[in-house]
Amino acid sequence: MSLIEAENKLKKKRILVTGHTGFTGSWVRIWLESLGIELYGLSFDNPDEVSLQKQLNSRIKNEFIGDIADSNFVFKVFNKVKPDYVLHLAAQPIVSIGYLEPFRTITSNTLGTAVILEACRRTNTVKKIVCATTDKVYRNLDLGKKFIESDELKGGDPYSLSKSAAENIIEAYYQIFLKSNRNISLHVARGGNIIGGGDYSQDRIVPDLVRSIINDKPILIRQPNSSRPWQHVLSLVHGYILLLAEETSGYETMYQCWNFGPFSEANLTVTEIISFFNTRWKTPKYQFVENSFKESRTLSIDSNKAFTELNWDVKWEENKIFSNTIDWYKLVHTNQKTAKEISELQLADYRILHSN
């Protein structure tokens, strides 16, 4: 299925997005609203003083602010919205915060997922569920292997293990409660590391470097030689859109897991990312420090399944990904463009390239 065909299939659907106030959720909102889709949001309000949600300077028309782990609240929202499709993004997504606040992380990522699935089970209008997890669900021994969807799940830190546990809950809900209902399909999207304009999360390398430039203060960087393959947030949103529009039939295709990560073998280190800032905007200030918690040094996933079966592709290479990301922050924070303007321009560029 082409991207244009997928978009057209979604235009008449009532889509409920959890976590719509977050970084990825805000880009989902920008994309779906550009298509005129009837969009509903369910999330905590974003507490960050600076966020893409706040910089868009408007709320979505139909949003519900509250805790996804509060079953009474969530059930009332589903009963009111009666969505066709549900995209579950809401989570505590930061590895370092998982160490500082393990209970909140585990509660949000496991109980919150269970509540959303139970709400879907109770709502007879829901026909499709896409749950976003992470590439960090895999048991990673730092051997440099690229993980495929059938590999063992075993996260090694509070965030990763909470997402591994969430996947067990997701599969159990499908096998026990949803499998007998042929009208509901459930997909799990395991996204690789993303960057893009509008991310202001703590303890993420690109937002930290942006803060260094904006505030003219040094930041602390751990593991400067650790490497990750990077993709733009729009690539991941692209995958979500294809999954929401995917036609499935039969038990063997109604529940599936999908990797969404870059195809490039050129993993970039932290020091290499800093060099992009040097050439594209300004030189950030930083200090290297010893890592205070366990974190994988390498992590890559194999996305061939999404490429061959969903027609998902990544046509923005590293230079394009990082130049667009850094330009976004530069143009917004030097008041040359608004967040909405530059986001919509970059989305249009992405859609043109990936619609061919």
C-alpha positions, 0 to 999 in steps of 0.5 A: 500500500502506498502512503497516499492510499494509506492516508486516504483510507484514514480520512473517514475514520475516528482516530483516538491518539493517546499521548498526543501532547508529547513529541511524537504525538504532536507530529502525529497530530500535525500529519493527521490534521493536515489530512483533515482527519477527525482526531481525538487526543487522550493524554496528560498535559505536557508539563514542559515549559517548552514543548512542540505542543505548546509551540503549535499555539493551539489545542486539538479540538477534541482532547481529554486531559488525564491519566491513562492509568485511571480506568474510570476516566479512560472508559468515559472517554472511550464511551464518549468518543467511540473511536474506530482506530486507536493509536496508543503512544502515551508512556514515560519514554526516558531511560534515565527517568525510569531509574529515578522514578521506576514506579511511575514509569512501570505504572504508566507503561504497563497499567496504562497500556492495560487500561487502554486495551480494556477500554478498546475491548469494551468499546464495540466501535474499535476495529484497530489498535496500534501500540507503540513500544520501543526497540529497547524491548529486546534482550540486548547483550551488546553483541552488535546484532540487529534484532528481528521481531521474533527475538527474545524480549527482556529489557534491562532497565526500568523503562525497557523492562516496563515496555517488555512487560507492556508487550506481554500484556498486549499479546495476552489481551489479544490472545485471550480477549481479542483474538475471538473477535475478528473485527479487531486487529492489534499491531505493535510498533517497535520504534528505533531512536528518533530525532526531529524538531520540537523534542525538548525531553531531558537526557536526550542528546539532541534536545540537550545540545539545543538547550546548550546553544539556547542557554549558552551553558554546558551540558553533561554528556555520558558515553560519547562513543556510544552509537545509535542508528537515527531516524526522523520522527516522521519516519516513525509516524509514517509507520504508524499511518501504514499500520493504521491503514493496513488491511488484515484478515485471519488470525495469523495477521490480526496480531503482529509486531513490527520494527521501524528503524533506519536501514543505514549501517552508519550508526552515529556517535554522540561526538559525530552528532555534535559535529552536525551542530558545529557545521549547521548552527553553533558549537554547543558547550558540553562536558563528558561525564561517567554514566551513572546507570546501565545503558546499552552501548549499541542497539540496532533493529532489522526493519525488513519486515516493514519494508517488504510487507508494508511498503515502508521506507526511509528516504531521508539519510543522516545528513537530511535528518540532522540538517532538518532537525537542527534547522527546525530549532535554529529557525524557531529559536531565531524567530525566522519561522514558527514551529507550525510553519517549519513543521508543516514545510518539513512534513510536505517535503517528506510526504512528496518524497515518500509518496512516489 
